[in-house]
Amino acid sequence: MGGTEHLTVRREGATLVLTLNRPEAKNALSLPMLVGLYDGWLAADEDDTVRSVVLTGAGGCFCAGMDLKALAGKGMAGEQYRDRMTADPDLHWKAMLRHHRPRKPVIAAVEGHCVAGGTEILQGTDIRIAGAGATFGLFEVKRGLFPIGGSTVRLPRQIARTHALEMLLTGRPYSAEEAAAIGLIGRVVPDGTALEQALEVAERINACGPLAVEAVKASVYETAELTETEGLAAELKRGWPIFATDDAKEGARAFAEKRPPAYRRA
């Protein structure tokens, strides 16, 4: 099913679960992890039986950011993936959801550290659930660095600018409760249950019409920076064709017959 030594891939029904799997390094981003992530996003996009994706981390941690030594790959695990980076110098940005947006909904299941590059990947996900003990933050300025994974652009569009600037300019950690209060994540759950609850959300999404789900997600993002008039016009263009699909007809029949719909993406 794909994956690499630092990124595992498995199916849970119609959900593809991508797990950052380098717990000894708090799932810091490595070249094998980035290659696995990008391949996972592509696999979800290309497989119509996949209706949602859950992104999580192994060992009670989400992601502690970029491992620059591992990313270099020289003399370390990952050298065998060097040709992938050479062939596509943008691969790491696509893997981190900076330059790629999956067609399917992506749900983040966060436990433990989700900082620096972890918080940057998080901003590319659609729905975010975190254990109560999770920690968030963009620490780059404390190290004299720049959060170049997209945070100076995305974060002020996702949460209030005052909160975004405080996170970006102080480099301090945020608890899960505080991250939820400012809107960075949507739900705080008991530690150790984020993945379980993310899968429950995924199942609810999977039960809906897949063409409608994809169109709704696309519309939300493509209209985000438009005027209201432009956005409403774009919404009609994206949404109106859904009413003529077999999915829509099946949804109506199932409702009338009081049964679960059997969607086939047609």
C-alpha positions in Angstrom: 0.0 0.0 0.0 3.0 2.3 -0.2 4.7 4.2 2.6 8.4 4.4 3.6 10.4 3.6 6.7 9.2 6.9 8.3 5.6 7.0 6.9 3.1 4.2 7.2 0.0 3.9 5.1 -3.1 1.8 5.9 -6.8 1.6 5.1 -9.6 1.9 7.5 -12.6 1.3 5.2 -12.8 4.3 2.9 -10.3 6.2 4.9 -6.5 6.3 4.2 -4.5 6.7 7.4 -1.1 8.3 7.0 1.1 7.9 10.1 4.3 9.9 10.7 6.5 7.1 12.0 9.7 8.2 13.5 8.8 8.3 17.2 12.5 8.2 18.4 12.9 11.7 16.9 9.4 12.9 17.8 8.4 12.3 14.2 10.7 15.1 12.9 10.4 15.5 9.2 12.9 13.5 7.2 13.3 12.8 3.5 11.7 9.3 3.7 8.8 10.9 5.6 8.3 13.6 3.1 8.4 11.2 0.1 5.9 9.0 1.9 3.6 11.9 2.6 3.6 13.1 -0.9 3.0 9.7 -2.3 0.1 9.3 0.2 -1.6 12.5 -0.9 -1.3 11.4 -4.5 -2.7 7.9 -3.7 -5.7 9.4 -2.0 -6.3 11.8 -4.9 -6.1 9.0 -7.5 -8.2 6.3 -5.7 -11.9 7.0 -5.8 -12.5 4.3 -3.2 -10.6 6.6 -0.7 -13.1 9.2 0.6 -11.1 10.8 3.4 -7.6 10.9 4.8 -6.5 10.9 8.5 -3.0 12.2 9.3 -1.5 11.3 12.6 1.8 10.5 14.3 3.3 7.4 16.0 4.4 7.1 19.6 2.1 9.7 21.1 3.6 12.6 19.1 2.4 14.3 15.9 5.5 16.1 14.5 8.3 18.2 16.1 9.3 19.9 12.8 12.0 19.6 10.3 15.1 17.5 10.8 17.5 19.4 8.6 20.2 16.7 8.8 17.8 13.9 7.8 16.4 16.1 5.0 19.9 16.4 3.6 20.0 12.6 3.4 23.7 12.4 3.0 25.1 9.4 4.7 21.9 8.9 6.6 18.6 7.0 6.1 16.9 8.5 3.1 19.7 8.7 0.6 17.8 6.3 -1.7 15.1 8.9 -2.1 17.5 11.6 -3.2 16.6 11.1 -6.9 12.9 11.9 -6.0 14.0 15.4 -4.7 16.2 15.9 -7.7 13.3 15.0 -10.1 10.9 17.2 -8.2 12.6 20.0 -6.2 9.1 21.0 -5.0 8.3 17.6 -3.5 8.9 18.7 0.2 6.5 21.6 -0.1 3.8 19.4 -1.7 4.3 16.8 1.1 3.8 19.5 3.7 0.6 20.7 2.0 2.2 24.0 1.1 2.0 23.5 -2.7 -0.6 20.7 -2.8 -4.2 20.5 -1.6 -5.7 17.0 -1.6 -9.1 16.5 -3.2 -10.3 14.5 -0.2 -10.9 15.9 3.3 -7.9 15.6 5.5 -8.4 15.2 9.2 -5.5 15.7 11.6 -5.3 13.5 14.7 -2.8 15.2 17.0 -1.2 13.9 20.2 1.9 15.3 21.9 4.2 17.7 20.1 2.8 19.5 17.0 5.3 22.3 16.7 7.3 24.2 14.0 6.9 22.2 10.8 4.2 20.1 12.5 2.1 23.2 13.1 2.8 24.3 9.5 1.6 20.9 8.1 -1.5 21.2 10.4 -2.5 24.4 8.6 -2.9 22.4 5.4 -5.4 20.0 6.9 -9.2 20.5 6.9 -10.4 19.3 10.3 -8.2 19.1 13.4 -8.6 17.0 16.6 -6.1 17.0 19.4 -5.5 15.2 22.6 -5.6 17.4 25.8 -1.9 17.2 26.3 -0.9 18.3 22.8 1.5 21.2 22.3 1.5 23.6 19.4 3.7 26.5 18.3 5.9 28.0 15.7 9.4 28.3 17.3 11.4 29.4 14.3 12.0 33.1 15.4 13.5 31.9 18.7 16.1 30.1 16.6 16.6 33.0 14.2 14.7 31.2 11.5 11.6 31.9 9.4 8.5 29.7 9.3 8.7 29.2 5.6 6.1 26.4 5.4 3.4 28.9 4.8 2.5 30.1 8.3 3.0 33.9 7.7 0.4 33.6 4.9 -2.0 30.9 6.1 -2.1 31.4 9.9 -3.6 35.0 9.7 -6.2 33.7 7.3 -7.2 30.8 9.7 -7.2 32.6 13.1 -7.4 36.2 14.2 -4.4 38.2 13.1 -3.6 39.2 16.7 -3.3 35.5 17.7 -1.4 34.6 14.5 1.2 37.4 15.1 1.6 36.5 18.8 2.3 32.8 17.8 4.6 33.8 15.0 6.5 36.5 16.8 6.9 35.0 20.3 7.7 31.4 19.4 6.0 30.3 22.6 4.2 26.9 23.0 0.4 26.7 23.1 -1.6 24.1 24.9 -4.4 22.2 23.1 -7.0 24.2 25.1 -5.4 27.5 24.0 -5.1 26.3 20.4 -8.8 25.5 20.4 -9.7 28.8 22.0 -7.9 30.7 19.1 -9.3 28.5 16.4 -6.2 26.6 15.4 -7.8 23.3 16.1 -11.5 22.3 16.3 -11.7 19.9 19.1 -9.8 18.8 22.2 -10.3 15.2 23.3 -8.9 13.0 26.1 -5.2 12.0 25.5 -4.8 8.9 23.4 -8.2 9.2 21.7 -7.5 11.7 18.9 -7.0 9.0 16.2 -10.2 7.2 17.2 -12.3 10.3 17.1 -10.7 11.4 13.8 -11.7 8.1 12.3 -15.2 8.6 13.6 -15.4 12.0 11.8 -14.0 10.4 8.7 -16.7 7.7 8.8 -19.4 10.4 8.9 -17.7 12.1 5.9 -17.4 8.7 4.1 -21.2 8.2 4.4 -21.9 11.3 2.4 -21.9 11.8 -1.3 -18.3 11.8 -2.4 -18.8 14.1 -5.3 -20.6 16.6 -3.1 -17.9 16.4 -0.4 -15.1 17.1 -2.8 -17.1 20.0 -4.4 -17.9 21.5 -1.0 -14.2 21.4 0.0 -13.1 22.8 -3.3 -15.6 25.6 -3.1 -14.6 26.7 0.4 -11.0 27.1 -0.6 -11.4 28.6 -4.0 -13.8 31.3 -2.8 -11.9 32.2 0.4 -10.2 35.3 -1.0 -13.0 36.3 -3.4 -15.6 39.1 -2.8 -19.0 37.8 -1.8 -20.4 38.4 -5.2 -17.5 36.6 -6.9 -17.6 33.8 -4.3 -21.4 33.2 -4.8 -20.9 33.0 -8.6 -18.0 30.5 -8.2 -20.1 28.5 -5.7 -22.9 28.1 -8.2 -20.5 27.0 -10.9 -19.0 24.4 -8.6 -22.1 23.3 -6.9 -24.9 23.3 -9.4 -23.6 20.3 -11.5 -23.7 18.1 -8.4 -27.5 18.1 -8.5 -27.4 16.2 -11.8 -25.1 13.4 -10.6 -26.1 9.8 -9.8 -24.9 10.5 -6.3 -27.6 13.2 -5.9 -30.3 10.8 -7.3 -29.2 8.0 -5.0 -29.3 10.4 -2.0 -32.9 11.4 -2.8 -34.0 7.8 -3.3 -32.3 6.7 0.0 -34.0 9.5 1.9 -37.4 8.6 0.5 -36.8 4.9 1.2 -35.4 5.6 4.7 -32.2 3.6 4.0 -28.5 4.4 3.9 -27.4 5.7 0.5 -25.1 3.6 -1.7 -22.9 6.2 -3.4 -20.9 5.2 -6.5 -19.3 8.5 -7.5 -21.1 8.9 -10.9 
